[in-house]
Amino acid sequence: MSSLKDTIEKIKNLEAEKKNLILEVEELKKMADAKVTALESEVAALREEAKSLKILMNPENPGENQLKVG
C-alpha cells in the first residue's frame, strides 16, 4: 500500500493535470469552432462561384438566370 503522503501527492498531481487538460480541451474547441466558421465561409464562396460559372456556361438559356451586375 502507498502511504497517505504518496496518495495526497498523486491526488494533487492528478488534479493539476485535470485542470490543464480541461484548459487544453477548451482551447481546442475554440480552434475547432474557428475552423468551422472559416470553412463555412469558404464553402459558401465556392458555391457562389460554381453557381456563377454554371450560369455563364449555360448556352441553352441565355436570357434565363443572368447575373445581375450592380
Helices and strands as residue ranges (DSSP letters): H 4-56
